[in-house]
Amino acid sequence: MWQDYVIAIVSILFGFILLPQLKDTWRGKTILNIYTAGLTTIGLYILGVTFFTLNMIVSFVAEFFSGTIWLLLFLFSAINIKKSISKKINTR
């Protein structure tokens, strides 16, 4: 199925586009909205499972890749929020 490859290419590109954002979030420079990151993660994993059930394995792997990038953004943002709150409490 050619659609499997088109979906996979677009999804992988969306994942790679997020790598600079992931780098900044990992370093604590930015914080993403955790609701957006969390819901996007869940949605991408749901799409991945759906593609798997349709036997679109390449798309499944691509969605899993993009979903994992969003999951990391969620986790690092949550950690950065916790650090930010902790700093505010300790400076008082």
PADREN-325386 format. One record per residue (C-alpha): residue number from 1; x, y, z. Coordinates in nm, 4 decimals, always signed. Last residue first. Layout:
// residues N
+-------+----------+----------+----------+
: numar :     east :    north :       up :
+-------+----------+----------+----------+
:   NUM :        X :        Y :        Z :
...
+-------+----------+----------+----------+
***
This chain:
// residues 92
+-------+----------+----------+----------+
: numar :     east :    north :       up :
+-------+----------+----------+----------+
:    92 :  +1.0364 :  +3.3138 :  +4.9225 :
:    91 :  +1.3016 :  +3.1980 :  +4.6788 :
:    90 :  +1.2517 :  +2.8299 :  +4.7672 :
:    89 :  +0.8826 :  +2.8281 :  +4.6680 :
:    88 :  +0.9459 :  +2.9915 :  +4.3335 :
:    87 :  +1.2356 :  +2.7561 :  +4.2611 :
:    86 :  +1.0209 :  +2.4513 :  +4.3429 :
:    85 :  +0.7462 :  +2.5721 :  +4.1112 :
:    84 :  +0.9966 :  +2.6105 :  +3.8272 :
:    83 :  +1.1501 :  +2.2705 :  +3.8970 :
:    82 :  +0.8048 :  +2.1063 :  +3.8863 :
:    81 :  +0.7227 :  +2.2864 :  +3.5623 :
:    80 :  +1.0558 :  +2.1737 :  +3.4146 :
:    79 :  +0.9842 :  +1.8119 :  +3.5106 :
:    78 :  +0.6376 :  +1.8311 :  +3.3524 :
:    77 :  +0.7901 :  +1.9843 :  +3.0403 :
:    76 :  +1.0504 :  +1.7067 :  +3.0251 :
:    75 :  +0.7805 :  +1.4398 :  +3.0528 :
:    74 :  +0.5434 :  +1.5925 :  +2.7966 :
:    73 :  +0.8213 :  +1.6614 :  +2.5466 :
:    72 :  +0.9400 :  +1.3028 :  +2.5942 :
:    71 :  +0.5871 :  +1.1772 :  +2.5244 :
:    70 :  +0.5682 :  +1.4001 :  +2.2155 :
:    69 :  +0.8914 :  +1.2449 :  +2.0831 :
:    68 :  +0.7502 :  +0.9012 :  +2.1677 :
:    67 :  +0.4328 :  +0.9720 :  +1.9737 :
:    66 :  +0.6361 :  +1.0759 :  +1.6709 :
:    65 :  +0.8340 :  +0.7491 :  +1.6785 :
:    64 :  +0.5239 :  +0.5368 :  +1.7484 :
:    63 :  +0.3498 :  +0.7086 :  +1.4589 :
:    62 :  +0.6426 :  +0.6213 :  +1.2301 :
:    61 :  +0.6525 :  +0.2594 :  +1.3486 :
:    60 :  +0.2777 :  +0.2175 :  +1.2903 :
:    59 :  +0.3042 :  +0.3887 :  +0.9517 :
:    58 :  +0.5642 :  +0.1323 :  +0.8413 :
:    57 :  +0.3514 :  -0.1508 :  +0.9822 :
:    56 :  +0.0340 :  -0.0672 :  +0.7931 :
:    55 :  -0.1350 :  -0.4016 :  +0.8691 :
:    54 :  -0.4690 :  -0.2257 :  +0.9298 :
:    53 :  -0.4498 :  -0.3311 :  +1.2953 :
:    52 :  -0.1032 :  -0.1737 :  +1.3120 :
:    51 :  -0.2357 :  +0.1492 :  +1.1614 :
:    50 :  -0.4985 :  +0.1665 :  +1.4361 :
:    49 :  -0.2355 :  +0.0975 :  +1.7023 :
:    48 :  -0.0258 :  +0.3824 :  +1.5649 :
:    47 :  -0.3257 :  +0.6150 :  +1.5458 :
:    46 :  -0.3976 :  +0.5442 :  +1.9133 :
:    45 :  -0.0304 :  +0.6093 :  +1.9925 :
:    44 :  -0.0509 :  +0.9395 :  +1.8073 :
:    43 :  -0.3654 :  +1.0427 :  +1.9929 :
:    42 :  -0.2205 :  +0.9558 :  +2.3336 :
:    41 :  +0.0947 :  +1.1562 :  +2.2655 :
:    40 :  -0.1070 :  +1.4496 :  +2.1311 :
:    39 :  -0.3197 :  +1.4435 :  +2.4469 :
:    38 :  -0.0125 :  +1.4521 :  +2.6679 :
:    37 :  +0.1708 :  +1.7237 :  +2.4744 :
:    36 :  -0.1352 :  +1.9484 :  +2.4592 :
:    35 :  -0.2166 :  +1.8938 :  +2.8260 :
:    34 :  +0.1483 :  +1.9434 :  +2.9228 :
:    33 :  +0.1614 :  +2.2877 :  +2.7618 :
:    32 :  +0.5213 :  +2.3053 :  +2.6556 :
:    31 :  +0.7985 :  +2.4450 :  +2.8746 :
:    30 :  +1.1082 :  +2.5995 :  +2.7282 :
:    29 :  +1.4755 :  +2.6474 :  +2.8159 :
:    28 :  +1.4938 :  +2.3521 :  +3.0558 :
:    27 :  +1.7692 :  +2.1740 :  +2.8669 :
:    26 :  +1.5347 :  +1.8881 :  +2.7753 :
:    25 :  +1.2759 :  +2.1407 :  +2.6601 :
:    24 :  +1.5272 :  +2.3070 :  +2.4291 :
:    23 :  +1.6412 :  +1.9726 :  +2.2844 :
:    22 :  +1.2820 :  +1.8536 :  +2.2429 :
:    21 :  +1.1946 :  +2.1716 :  +2.0553 :
:    20 :  +1.4957 :  +2.1176 :  +1.8278 :
:    19 :  +1.3779 :  +1.7548 :  +1.7735 :
:    18 :  +1.0173 :  +1.8499 :  +1.6930 :
:    17 :  +1.0677 :  +1.8761 :  +1.3162 :
:    16 :  +1.2064 :  +1.5226 :  +1.3278 :
:    15 :  +0.8754 :  +1.3881 :  +1.4591 :
:    14 :  +0.6667 :  +1.5735 :  +1.2000 :
:    13 :  +0.9034 :  +1.4408 :  +0.9332 :
:    12 :  +0.8506 :  +1.0872 :  +1.0646 :
:    11 :  +0.4744 :  +1.1354 :  +1.0446 :
:    10 :  +0.4876 :  +1.2689 :  +0.6887 :
:     9 :  +0.7102 :  +0.9841 :  +0.5710 :
:     8 :  +0.4983 :  +0.7218 :  +0.7475 :
:     7 :  +0.1693 :  +0.8486 :  +0.6059 :
:     6 :  +0.3151 :  +0.8475 :  +0.2543 :
:     5 :  +0.4674 :  +0.5023 :  +0.3034 :
:     4 :  +0.1471 :  +0.3392 :  +0.4276 :
:     3 :  -0.0509 :  +0.5144 :  +0.1532 :
:     2 :  +0.1552 :  +0.3283 :  -0.1078 :
:     1 :  +0.0000 :  +0.0000 :  +0.0000 :
+-------+----------+----------+----------+
***
